[in-house]
Amino acid sequence: MAIDFGPELAAGASTAHEVSQLAGGDPHNEGAMDMENNAKGYGLGCQTRLVCETVVKALAATGGLTRLDGEIGKELLLVPSNW
């Protein structure tokens, strides 16, 4: 979205989506993870999807993103993506 519409519009749209998901009962940590990762994505400044894909894969491999960890049915923890 940031490539197509700019980082400001992408941030507004994705934040509204995450807030509506929380209001609909999605787990808080899931929304927090998405918002953290989305915020990192807006700031990448990629000009093409291929460049963004490469950068995001590198971030995930080095712990630059956040993921959920834990046992299904229990509160999931936010952890670095390479943890």
PDB file of N, CA, C and O in Angstrom, chain B, residues numbered from 101:
ATOM      1  N   MET B 101       0.818  -1.193   0.000  1.00  0.00           N
ATOM      2  CA  MET B 101       0.000   0.000   0.000  1.00  0.00           C
ATOM      3  C   MET B 101       0.860   1.253   0.000  1.00  0.00           C
ATOM      4  O   MET B 101       0.519   2.236  -0.659  1.00  0.00           O
ATOM      5  N   ALA B 102       1.966   1.234   0.727  1.00  0.00           N
ATOM      6  CA  ALA B 102       2.816   2.425   0.790  1.00  0.00           C
ATOM      7  C   ALA B 102       3.395   2.757  -0.582  1.00  0.00           C
ATOM      8  O   ALA B 102       3.561   3.932  -0.910  1.00  0.00           O
ATOM      9  N   ILE B 103       3.703   1.748  -1.380  1.00  0.00           N
ATOM     10  CA  ILE B 103       4.217   1.997  -2.727  1.00  0.00           C
ATOM     11  C   ILE B 103       3.127   2.623  -3.587  1.00  0.00           C
ATOM     12  O   ILE B 103       3.384   3.590  -4.303  1.00  0.00           O
ATOM     13  N   ASP B 104       1.918   2.083  -3.523  1.00  0.00           N
ATOM     14  CA  ASP B 104       0.828   2.542  -4.380  1.00  0.00           C
ATOM     15  C   ASP B 104       0.208   3.860  -3.935  1.00  0.00           C
ATOM     16  O   ASP B 104      -0.162   4.683  -4.772  1.00  0.00           O
ATOM     17  N   PHE B 105       0.090   4.069  -2.623  1.00  0.00           N
ATOM     18  CA  PHE B 105      -0.672   5.209  -2.127  1.00  0.00           C
ATOM     19  C   PHE B 105       0.106   6.155  -1.218  1.00  0.00           C
ATOM     20  O   PHE B 105      -0.413   7.197  -0.816  1.00  0.00           O
ATOM     21  N   GLY B 106       1.336   5.801  -0.896  1.00  0.00           N
ATOM     22  CA  GLY B 106       2.142   6.615   0.005  1.00  0.00           C
ATOM     23  C   GLY B 106       2.039   6.122   1.437  1.00  0.00           C
ATOM     24  O   GLY B 106       1.041   5.511   1.820  1.00  0.00           O
ATOM     25  N   PRO B 107       3.080   6.392   2.235  1.00  0.00           N
ATOM     26  CA  PRO B 107       3.118   5.867   3.603  1.00  0.00           C
ATOM     27  C   PRO B 107       2.028   6.428   4.511  1.00  0.00           C
ATOM     28  O   PRO B 107       1.550   5.720   5.397  1.00  0.00           O
ATOM     29  N   GLU B 108       1.624   7.684   4.313  1.00  0.00           N
ATOM     30  CA  GLU B 108       0.607   8.267   5.198  1.00  0.00           C
ATOM     31  C   GLU B 108      -0.747   7.588   5.020  1.00  0.00           C
ATOM     32  O   GLU B 108      -1.401   7.237   6.002  1.00  0.00           O
ATOM     33  N   LEU B 109      -1.166   7.402   3.774  1.00  0.00           N
ATOM     34  CA  LEU B 109      -2.450   6.746   3.525  1.00  0.00           C
ATOM     35  C   LEU B 109      -2.394   5.283   3.949  1.00  0.00           C
ATOM     36  O   LEU B 109      -3.354   4.761   4.515  1.00  0.00           O
ATOM     37  N   ALA B 110      -1.285   4.630   3.681  1.00  0.00           N
ATOM     38  CA  ALA B 110      -1.134   3.225   4.093  1.00  0.00           C
ATOM     39  C   ALA B 110      -1.226   3.099   5.610  1.00  0.00           C
ATOM     40  O   ALA B 110      -1.867   2.182   6.123  1.00  0.00           O
ATOM     41  N   ALA B 111      -0.587   4.015   6.322  1.00  0.00           N
ATOM     42  CA  ALA B 111      -0.631   3.984   7.790  1.00  0.00           C
ATOM     43  C   ALA B 111      -2.048   4.188   8.295  1.00  0.00           C
ATOM     44  O   ALA B 111      -2.499   3.471   9.188  1.00  0.00           O
ATOM     45  N   GLY B 112      -2.748   5.151   7.737  1.00  0.00           N
ATOM     46  CA  GLY B 112      -4.122   5.405   8.178  1.00  0.00           C
ATOM     47  C   GLY B 112      -5.044   4.233   7.917  1.00  0.00           C
ATOM     48  O   GLY B 112      -5.832   3.853   8.783  1.00  0.00           O
ATOM     49  N   ALA B 113      -4.951   3.659   6.727  1.00  0.00           N
ATOM     50  CA  ALA B 113      -5.824   2.540   6.370  1.00  0.00           C
ATOM     51  C   ALA B 113      -5.525   1.299   7.207  1.00  0.00           C
ATOM     52  O   ALA B 113      -6.443   0.635   7.687  1.00  0.00           O
ATOM     53  N   SER B 114      -4.252   0.989   7.378  1.00  0.00           N
ATOM     54  CA  SER B 114      -3.929  -0.231   8.129  1.00  0.00           C
ATOM     55  C   SER B 114      -4.203  -0.063   9.624  1.00  0.00           C
ATOM     56  O   SER B 114      -4.594  -1.020  10.292  1.00  0.00           O
ATOM     57  N   THR B 115      -4.001   1.136  10.148  1.00  0.00           N
ATOM     58  CA  THR B 115      -4.324   1.371  11.564  1.00  0.00           C
ATOM     59  C   THR B 115      -5.827   1.242  11.785  1.00  0.00           C
ATOM     60  O   THR B 115      -6.260   0.638  12.766  1.00  0.00           O
ATOM     61  N   ALA B 116      -6.623   1.804  10.882  1.00  0.00           N
ATOM     62  CA  ALA B 116      -8.082   1.666  10.997  1.00  0.00           C
ATOM     63  C   ALA B 116      -8.492   0.199  10.942  1.00  0.00           C
ATOM     64  O   ALA B 116      -9.385  -0.229  11.674  1.00  0.00           O
ATOM     65  N   HIS B 117      -7.844  -0.560  10.083  1.00  0.00           N
ATOM     66  CA  HIS B 117      -8.145  -1.993   9.977  1.00  0.00           C
ATOM     67  C   HIS B 117      -7.814  -2.714  11.277  1.00  0.00           C
ATOM     68  O   HIS B 117      -8.621  -3.504  11.770  1.00  0.00           O
ATOM     69  N   GLU B 118      -6.645  -2.453  11.832  1.00  0.00           N
ATOM     70  CA  GLU B 118      -6.248  -3.136  13.070  1.00  0.00           C
ATOM     71  C   GLU B 118      -7.167  -2.749  14.234  1.00  0.00           C
ATOM     72  O   GLU B 118      -7.527  -3.604  15.043  1.00  0.00           O
ATOM     73  N   VAL B 119      -7.542  -1.495  14.323  1.00  0.00           N
ATOM     74  CA  VAL B 119      -8.447  -1.050  15.387  1.00  0.00           C
ATOM     75  C   VAL B 119      -9.797  -1.746  15.255  1.00  0.00           C
ATOM     76  O   VAL B 119     -10.381  -2.160  16.256  1.00  0.00           O
ATOM     77  N   SER B 120     -10.297  -1.879  14.026  1.00  0.00           N
ATOM     78  CA  SER B 120     -11.578  -2.561  13.833  1.00  0.00           C
ATOM     79  C   SER B 120     -11.467  -4.042  14.174  1.00  0.00           C
ATOM     80  O   SER B 120     -12.422  -4.626  14.687  1.00  0.00           O
ATOM     81  N   GLN B 121     -10.319  -4.660  13.899  1.00  0.00           N
ATOM     82  CA  GLN B 121     -10.115  -6.059  14.259  1.00  0.00           C
ATOM     83  C   GLN B 121     -10.133  -6.230  15.782  1.00  0.00           C
ATOM     84  O   GLN B 121     -10.721  -7.181  16.296  1.00  0.00           O
ATOM     85  N   LEU B 122      -9.486  -5.305  16.498  1.00  0.00           N
ATOM     86  CA  LEU B 122      -9.497  -5.362  17.965  1.00  0.00           C
ATOM     87  C   LEU B 122     -10.909  -5.194  18.498  1.00  0.00           C
ATOM     88  O   LEU B 122     -11.326  -5.897  19.418  1.00  0.00           O
ATOM     89  N   ALA B 123     -11.642  -4.252  17.910  1.00  0.00           N
ATOM     90  CA  ALA B 123     -13.033  -4.033  18.341  1.00  0.00           C
ATOM     91  C   ALA B 123     -13.889  -5.262  18.071  1.00  0.00           C
ATOM     92  O   ALA B 123     -14.877  -5.503  18.765  1.00  0.00           O
ATOM     93  N   GLY B 124     -13.506  -6.037  17.062  1.00  0.00           N
ATOM     94  CA  GLY B 124     -14.241  -7.252  16.730  1.00  0.00           C
ATOM     95  C   GLY B 124     -13.852  -8.449  17.571  1.00  0.00           C
ATOM     96  O   GLY B 124     -14.410  -9.533  17.402  1.00  0.00           O
ATOM     97  N   GLY B 125     -12.888  -8.267  18.486  1.00  0.00           N
ATOM     98  CA  GLY B 125     -12.540  -9.345  19.397  1.00  0.00           C
ATOM     99  C   GLY B 125     -11.233 -10.056  19.110  1.00  0.00           C
ATOM    100  O   GLY B 125     -10.900 -11.021  19.798  1.00  0.00           O
ATOM    101  N   ASP B 126     -10.483  -9.609  18.113  1.00  0.00           N
ATOM    102  CA  ASP B 126      -9.187 -10.238  17.861  1.00  0.00           C
ATOM    103  C   ASP B 126      -8.263 -10.017  19.058  1.00  0.00           C
ATOM    104  O   ASP B 126      -8.392  -9.014  19.761  1.00  0.00           O
ATOM    105  N   PRO B 127      -7.339 -10.937  19.294  1.00  0.00           N
ATOM    106  CA  PRO B 127      -6.416 -10.798  20.423  1.00  0.00           C
ATOM    107  C   PRO B 127      -5.578  -9.518  20.323  1.00  0.00           C
ATOM    108  O   PRO B 127      -5.136  -9.134  19.241  1.00  0.00           O
ATOM    109  N   HIS B 128      -5.372  -8.870  21.469  1.00  0.00           N
ATOM    110  CA  HIS B 128      -4.618  -7.616  21.517  1.00  0.00           C
ATOM    111  C   HIS B 128      -3.211  -7.784  20.953  1.00  0.00           C
ATOM    112  O   HIS B 128      -2.753  -6.944  20.178  1.00  0.00           O
ATOM    113  N   ASN B 129      -2.530  -8.846  21.325  1.00  0.00           N
ATOM    114  CA  ASN B 129      -1.146  -9.025  20.878  1.00  0.00           C
ATOM    115  C   ASN B 129      -1.047  -9.194  19.365  1.00  0.00           C
ATOM    116  O   ASN B 129      -0.045  -8.811  18.759  1.00  0.00           O
ATOM    117  N   GLU B 130      -2.075  -9.764  18.758  1.00  0.00           N
ATOM    118  CA  GLU B 130      -2.061  -9.914  17.297  1.00  0.00           C
ATOM    119  C   GLU B 130      -2.101  -8.542  16.623  1.00  0.00           C
ATOM    120  O   GLU B 130      -1.361  -8.284  15.674  1.00  0.00           O
ATOM    121  N   GLY B 131      -2.962  -7.679  17.118  1.00  0.00           N
ATOM    122  CA  GLY B 131      -3.039  -6.319  16.580  1.00  0.00           C
ATOM    123  C   GLY B 131      -1.763  -5.536  16.841  1.00  0.00           C
ATOM    124  O   GLY B 131      -1.305  -4.783  15.981  1.00  0.00           O
ATOM    125  N   ALA B 132      -1.191  -5.710  18.019  1.00  0.00           N
ATOM    126  CA  ALA B 132       0.050  -5.016  18.361  1.00  0.00           C
ATOM    127  C   ALA B 132       1.181  -5.466  17.439  1.00  0.00           C
ATOM    128  O   ALA B 132       1.971  -4.643  16.977  1.00  0.00           O
ATOM    129  N   MET B 133       1.260  -6.760  17.175  1.00  0.00           N
ATOM    130  CA  MET B 133       2.275  -7.276  16.269  1.00  0.00           C
ATOM    131  C   MET B 133       2.095  -6.682  14.877  1.00  0.00           C
ATOM    132  O   MET B 133       3.055  -6.213  14.266  1.00  0.00           O
ATOM    133  N   ASP B 134       0.871  -6.703  14.384  1.00  0.00           N
ATOM    134  CA  ASP B 134       0.608  -6.165  13.052  1.00  0.00           C
ATOM    135  C   ASP B 134       0.963  -4.687  12.972  1.00  0.00           C
ATOM    136  O   ASP B 134       1.565  -4.247  11.993  1.00  0.00           O
ATOM    137  N   MET B 135       0.599  -3.918  13.990  1.00  0.00           N
ATOM    138  CA  MET B 135       0.873  -2.485  13.965  1.00  0.00           C
ATOM    139  C   MET B 135       2.376  -2.203  14.025  1.00  0.00           C
ATOM    140  O   MET B 135       2.859  -1.294  13.351  1.00  0.00           O
ATOM    141  N   GLU B 136       3.108  -2.963  14.813  1.00  0.00           N
ATOM    142  CA  GLU B 136       4.573  -2.798  14.869  1.00  0.00           C
ATOM    143  C   GLU B 136       5.204  -3.088  13.512  1.00  0.00           C
ATOM    144  O   GLU B 136       6.025  -2.314  13.020  1.00  0.00           O
ATOM    145  N   ASN B 137       4.812  -4.210  12.914  1.00  0.00           N
ATOM    146  CA  ASN B 137       5.387  -4.594  11.628  1.00  0.00           C
ATOM    147  C   ASN B 137       4.957  -3.635  10.518  1.00  0.00           C
ATOM    148  O   ASN B 137       5.756  -3.290   9.647  1.00  0.00           O
ATOM    149  N   ASN B 138       3.703  -3.209  10.552  1.00  0.00           N
ATOM    150  CA  ASN B 138       3.229  -2.249   9.550  1.00  0.00           C
ATOM    151  C   ASN B 138       4.031  -0.956   9.630  1.00  0.00           C
ATOM    152  O   ASN B 138       4.445  -0.415   8.604  1.00  0.00           O
ATOM    153  N   ALA B 139       4.250  -0.463  10.834  1.00  0.00           N
ATOM    154  CA  ALA B 139       4.990   0.788  11.008  1.00  0.00           C
ATOM    155  C   ALA B 139       6.397   0.679  10.424  1.00  0.00           C
ATOM    156  O   ALA B 139       6.900   1.633   9.831  1.00  0.00           O
ATOM    157  N   LYS B 140       7.022  -0.465  10.589  1.00  0.00           N
ATOM    158  CA  LYS B 140       8.345  -0.654   9.996  1.00  0.00           C
ATOM    159  C   LYS B 140       8.251  -0.644   8.477  1.00  0.00           C
ATOM    160  O   LYS B 140       9.126  -0.108   7.798  1.00  0.00           O
ATOM    161  N   GLY B 141       7.198  -1.231   7.954  1.00  0.00           N
ATOM    162  CA  GLY B 141       7.013  -1.286   6.504  1.00  0.00           C
ATOM    163  C   GLY B 141       6.827   0.082   5.872  1.00  0.00           C
ATOM    164  O   GLY B 141       7.344   0.336   4.784  1.00  0.00           O
ATOM    165  N   TYR B 142       6.097   0.965   6.540  1.00  0.00           N
ATOM    166  CA  TYR B 142       5.868   2.302   5.968  1.00  0.00           C
ATOM    167  C   TYR B 142       7.178   3.051   5.801  1.00  0.00           C
ATOM    168  O   TYR B 142       7.334   3.832   4.862  1.00  0.00           O
ATOM    169  N   GLY B 143       8.099   2.824   6.686  1.00  0.00           N
ATOM    170  CA  GLY B 143       9.345   3.567   6.675  1.00  0.00           C
ATOM    171  C   GLY B 143      10.422   3.005   5.754  1.00  0.00           C
ATOM    172  O   GLY B 143      11.507   3.578   5.660  1.00  0.00           O
ATOM    173  N   LEU B 144      10.147   1.910   5.082  1.00  0.00           N
ATOM    174  CA  LEU B 144      11.167   1.296   4.237  1.00  0.00           C
ATOM    175  C   LEU B 144      11.517   2.161   3.031  1.00  0.00           C
ATOM    176  O   LEU B 144      12.669   2.193   2.599  1.00  0.00           O
ATOM    177  N   GLY B 145      10.543   2.848   2.499  1.00  0.00           N
ATOM    178  CA  GLY B 145      10.801   3.694   1.342  1.00  0.00           C
ATOM    179  C   GLY B 145      11.119   2.929   0.068  1.00  0.00           C
ATOM    180  O   GLY B 145      11.789   3.457  -0.819  1.00  0.00           O
ATOM    181  N   CYS B 146      10.653   1.705  -0.034  1.00  0.00           N
ATOM    182  CA  CYS B 146      10.911   0.889  -1.225  1.00  0.00           C
ATOM    183  C   CYS B 146      10.208   1.482  -2.445  1.00  0.00           C
ATOM    184  O   CYS B 146       9.113   2.035  -2.349  1.00  0.00           O
ATOM    185  N   GLN B 147      10.857   1.353  -3.567  1.00  0.00           N
ATOM    186  CA  GLN B 147      10.269   1.839  -4.816  1.00  0.00           C
ATOM    187  C   GLN B 147       9.562   0.734  -5.595  1.00  0.00           C
ATOM    188  O   GLN B 147       8.721   1.021  -6.446  1.00  0.00           O
ATOM    189  N   THR B 148       9.893  -0.522  -5.317  1.00  0.00           N
ATOM    190  CA  THR B 148       9.254  -1.644  -6.014  1.00  0.00           C
ATOM    191  C   THR B 148       8.896  -2.725  -5.008  1.00  0.00           C
ATOM    192  O   THR B 148       9.460  -2.793  -3.915  1.00  0.00           O
ATOM    193  N   ARG B 149       7.956  -3.564  -5.395  1.00  0.00           N
ATOM    194  CA  ARG B 149       7.557  -4.674  -4.526  1.00  0.00           C
ATOM    195  C   ARG B 149       8.708  -5.679  -4.342  1.00  0.00           C
ATOM    196  O   ARG B 149       8.869  -6.248  -3.262  1.00  0.00           O
ATOM    197  N   LEU B 150       9.489  -5.890  -5.380  1.00  0.00           N
ATOM    198  CA  LEU B 150      10.604  -6.835  -5.282  1.00  0.00           C
ATOM    199  C   LEU B 150      11.629  -6.359  -4.260  1.00  0.00           C
ATOM    200  O   LEU B 150      12.131  -7.158  -3.470  1.00  0.00           O
ATOM    201  N   VAL B 151      11.944  -5.072  -4.266  1.00  0.00           N
ATOM    202  CA  VAL B 151      12.874  -4.536  -3.268  1.00  0.00           C
ATOM    203  C   VAL B 151      12.277  -4.684  -1.878  1.00  0.00           C
ATOM    204  O   VAL B 151      12.969  -5.100  -0.948  1.00  0.00           O
ATOM    205  N   CYS B 152      11.000  -4.349  -1.725  1.00  0.00           N
ATOM    206  CA  CYS B 152      10.347  -4.481  -0.410  1.00  0.00           C
ATOM    207  C   CYS B 152      10.368  -5.924   0.071  1.00  0.00           C
ATOM    208  O   CYS B 152      10.655  -6.187   1.239  1.00  0.00           O
ATOM    209  N   GLU B 153      10.067  -6.854  -0.820  1.00  0.00           N
ATOM    210  CA  GLU B 153      10.073  -8.267  -0.439  1.00  0.00           C
ATOM    211  C   GLU B 153      11.452  -8.682   0.067  1.00  0.00           C
ATOM    212  O   GLU B 153      11.565  -9.383   1.072  1.00  0.00           O
ATOM    213  N   THR B 154      12.482  -8.254  -0.623  1.00  0.00           N
ATOM    214  CA  THR B 154      13.845  -8.595  -0.226  1.00  0.00           C
ATOM    215  C   THR B 154      14.186  -7.999   1.138  1.00  0.00           C
ATOM    216  O   THR B 154      14.759  -8.680   1.989  1.00  0.00           O
ATOM    217  N   VAL B 155      13.839  -6.740   1.343  1.00  0.00           N
ATOM    218  CA  VAL B 155      14.138  -6.066   2.611  1.00  0.00           C
ATOM    219  C   VAL B 155      13.360  -6.699   3.758  1.00  0.00           C
ATOM    220  O   VAL B 155      13.911  -6.910   4.839  1.00  0.00           O
ATOM    221  N   VAL B 156      12.091  -7.000   3.534  1.00  0.00           N
ATOM    222  CA  VAL B 156      11.261  -7.592   4.594  1.00  0.00           C
ATOM    223  C   VAL B 156      11.771  -8.981   4.965  1.00  0.00           C
ATOM    224  O   VAL B 156      11.795  -9.333   6.144  1.00  0.00           O
ATOM    225  N   LYS B 157      12.173  -9.765   3.989  1.00  0.00           N
ATOM    226  CA  LYS B 157      12.724 -11.095   4.283  1.00  0.00           C
ATOM    227  C   LYS B 157      13.999 -10.973   5.115  1.00  0.00           C
ATOM    228  O   LYS B 157      14.224 -11.760   6.034  1.00  0.00           O
ATOM    229  N   ALA B 158      14.825  -9.989   4.790  1.00  0.00           N
ATOM    230  CA  ALA B 158      16.050  -9.784   5.567  1.00  0.00           C
ATOM    231  C   ALA B 158      15.723  -9.336   6.990  1.00  0.00           C
ATOM    232  O   ALA B 158      16.353  -9.789   7.945  1.00  0.00           O
ATOM    233  N   LEU B 159      14.742  -8.451   7.131  1.00  0.00           N
ATOM    234  CA  LEU B 159      14.329  -8.021   8.473  1.00  0.00           C
ATOM    235  C   LEU B 159      13.823  -9.203   9.295  1.00  0.00           C
ATOM    236  O   LEU B 159      14.175  -9.347  10.466  1.00  0.00           O
ATOM    237  N   ALA B 160      13.004 -10.040   8.683  1.00  0.00           N
ATOM    238  CA  ALA B 160      12.463 -11.204   9.392  1.00  0.00           C
ATOM    239  C   ALA B 160      13.577 -12.147   9.831  1.00  0.00           C
ATOM    240  O   ALA B 160      13.546 -12.669  10.945  1.00  0.00           O
ATOM    241  N   ALA B 161      14.546 -12.364   8.972  1.00  0.00           N
ATOM    242  CA  ALA B 161      15.641 -13.289   9.278  1.00  0.00           C
ATOM    243  C   ALA B 161      16.557 -12.778  10.380  1.00  0.00           C
ATOM    244  O   ALA B 161      17.197 -13.569  11.074  1.00  0.00           O
ATOM    245  N   THR B 162      16.624 -11.467  10.545  1.00  0.00           N
ATOM    246  CA  THR B 162      17.551 -10.892  11.525  1.00  0.00           C
ATOM    247  C   THR B 162      16.850 -10.375  12.785  1.00  0.00           C
ATOM    248  O   THR B 162      17.481  -9.734  13.625  1.00  0.00           O
ATOM    249  N   GLY B 163      15.560 -10.649  12.919  1.00  0.00           N
ATOM    250  CA  GLY B 163      14.836 -10.228  14.121  1.00  0.00           C
ATOM    251  C   GLY B 163      14.314  -8.810  14.069  1.00  0.00           C
ATOM    252  O   GLY B 163      13.944  -8.248  15.099  1.00  0.00           O
ATOM    253  N   GLY B 164      14.279  -8.225  12.888  1.00  0.00           N
ATOM    254  CA  GLY B 164      13.811  -6.855  12.751  1.00  0.00           C
ATOM    255  C   GLY B 164      12.310  -6.698  12.718  1.00  0.00           C
ATOM    256  O   GLY B 164      11.801  -5.577  12.700  1.00  0.00           O
ATOM    257  N   LEU B 165      11.595  -7.813  12.709  1.00  0.00           N
ATOM    258  CA  LEU B 165      10.133  -7.784  12.760  1.00  0.00           C
ATOM    259  C   LEU B 165       9.678  -8.481  14.039  1.00  0.00           C
ATOM    260  O   LEU B 165      10.487  -9.038  14.781  1.00  0.00           O
ATOM    261  N   THR B 166       8.385  -8.441  14.279  1.00  0.00           N
ATOM    262  CA  THR B 166       7.806  -9.049  15.471  1.00  0.00           C
ATOM    263  C   THR B 166       6.882 -10.179  15.047  1.00  0.00           C
ATOM    264  O   THR B 166       6.171 -10.073  14.048  1.00  0.00           O
ATOM    265  N   ARG B 167       6.898 -11.254  15.811  1.00  0.00           N
ATOM    266  CA  ARG B 167       5.973 -12.360  15.566  1.00  0.00           C
ATOM    267  C   ARG B 167       5.368 -12.802  16.888  1.00  0.00           C
ATOM    268  O   ARG B 167       5.804 -12.389  17.962  1.00  0.00           O
ATOM    269  N   LEU B 168       4.354 -13.650  16.785  1.00  0.00           N
ATOM    270  CA  LEU B 168       3.711 -14.208  17.974  1.00  0.00           C
ATOM    271  C   LEU B 168       4.308 -15.569  18.279  1.00  0.00           C
ATOM    272  O   LEU B 168       4.639 -16.331  17.371  1.00  0.00           O
ATOM    273  N   ASP B 169       4.443 -15.868  19.563  1.00  0.00           N
ATOM    274  CA  ASP B 169       4.977 -17.162  19.968  1.00  0.00           C
ATOM    275  C   ASP B 169       4.195 -17.638  21.180  1.00  0.00           C
ATOM    276  O   ASP B 169       3.816 -16.842  22.040  1.00  0.00           O
ATOM    277  N   GLY B 170       3.961 -18.912  21.238  1.00  0.00           N
ATOM    278  CA  GLY B 170       3.288 -19.478  22.394  1.00  0.00           C
ATOM    279  C   GLY B 170       2.387 -20.622  22.006  1.00  0.00           C
ATOM    280  O   GLY B 170       2.415 -21.112  20.878  1.00  0.00           O
ATOM    281  N   GLU B 171       1.596 -21.031  22.959  1.00  0.00           N
ATOM    282  CA  GLU B 171       0.714 -22.174  22.800  1.00  0.00           C
ATOM    283  C   GLU B 171      -0.673 -21.702  22.390  1.00  0.00           C
ATOM    284  O   GLU B 171      -1.227 -20.786  22.998  1.00  0.00           O
ATOM    285  N   ILE B 172      -1.232 -22.326  21.364  1.00  0.00           N
ATOM    286  CA  ILE B 172      -2.570 -21.975  20.897  1.00  0.00           C
ATOM    287  C   ILE B 172      -3.552 -22.094  22.066  1.00  0.00           C
ATOM    288  O   ILE B 172      -3.505 -23.051  22.840  1.00  0.00           O
ATOM    289  N   GLY B 173      -4.424 -21.121  22.174  1.00  0.00           N
ATOM    290  CA  GLY B 173      -5.405 -21.112  23.252  1.00  0.00           C
ATOM    291  C   GLY B 173      -4.942 -20.363  24.486  1.00  0.00           C
ATOM    292  O   GLY B 173      -5.719 -20.152  25.417  1.00  0.00           O
ATOM    293  N   LYS B 174      -3.677 -19.961  24.499  1.00  0.00           N
ATOM    294  CA  LYS B 174      -3.140 -19.170  25.600  1.00  0.00           C
ATOM    295  C   LYS B 174      -2.679 -17.833  25.042  1.00  0.00           C
ATOM    296  O   LYS B 174      -2.622 -17.642  23.828  1.00  0.00           O
ATOM    297  N   GLU B 175      -2.355 -16.918  25.933  1.00  0.00           N
ATOM    298  CA  GLU B 175      -1.872 -15.619  25.468  1.00  0.00           C
ATOM    299  C   GLU B 175      -0.550 -15.798  24.736  1.00  0.00           C
ATOM    300  O   GLU B 175       0.392 -16.391  25.261  1.00  0.00           O
ATOM    301  N   LEU B 176      -0.497 -15.280  23.523  1.00  0.00           N
ATOM    302  CA  LEU B 176       0.718 -15.378  22.732  1.00  0.00           C
ATOM    303  C   LEU B 176       1.611 -14.190  23.026  1.00  0.00           C
ATOM    304  O   LEU B 176       1.129 -13.079  23.245  1.00  0.00           O
ATOM    305  N   LEU B 177       2.904 -14.423  23.029  1.00  0.00           N
ATOM    306  CA  LEU B 177       3.880 -13.391  23.343  1.00  0.00           C
ATOM    307  C   LEU B 177       4.416 -12.760  22.072  1.00  0.00           C
ATOM    308  O   LEU B 177       4.533 -13.425  21.042  1.00  0.00           O
ATOM    309  N   LEU B 178       4.742 -11.480  22.144  1.00  0.00           N
ATOM    310  CA  LEU B 178       5.412 -10.794  21.048  1.00  0.00           C
ATOM    311  C   LEU B 178       6.903 -11.039  21.181  1.00  0.00           C
ATOM    312  O   LEU B 178       7.492 -10.752  22.223  1.00  0.00           O
ATOM    313  N   VAL B 179       7.517 -11.570  20.132  1.00  0.00           N
ATOM    314  CA  VAL B 179       8.943 -11.876  20.167  1.00  0.00           C
ATOM    315  C   VAL B 179       9.576 -11.425  18.847  1.00  0.00           C
ATOM    316  O   VAL B 179       8.877 -11.245  17.849  1.00  0.00           O
ATOM    317  N   PRO B 180      10.911 -11.242  18.845  1.00  0.00           N
ATOM    318  CA  PRO B 180      11.582 -10.904  17.583  1.00  0.00           C
ATOM    319  C   PRO B 180      11.350 -12.013  16.548  1.00  0.00           C
ATOM    320  O   PRO B 180      11.219 -13.185  16.899  1.00  0.00           O
ATOM    321  N   SER B 181      11.302 -11.631  15.292  1.00  0.00           N
ATOM    322  CA  SER B 181      10.992 -12.573  14.230  1.00  0.00           C
ATOM    323  C   SER B 181      12.004 -13.703  14.082  1.00  0.00           C
ATOM    324  O   SER B 181      11.671 -14.742  13.512  1.00  0.00           O
ATOM    325  N   ASN B 182      13.199 -13.539  14.564  1.00  0.00           N
ATOM    326  CA  ASN B 182      14.199 -14.618  14.453  1.00  0.00           C
ATOM    327  C   ASN B 182      14.350 -15.402  15.745  1.00  0.00           C
ATOM    328  O   ASN B 182      15.282 -16.195  15.874  1.00  0.00           O
ATOM    329  N   TRP B 183      13.465 -15.203  16.693  1.00  0.00           N
ATOM    330  CA  TRP B 183      13.542 -15.867  17.982  1.00  0.00           C
ATOM    331  C   TRP B 183      12.941 -17.233  17.936  1.00  0.00           C
ATOM    332  O   TRP B 183      12.923 -17.935  18.947  1.00  0.00           O
TER     333      TRP B 183
END
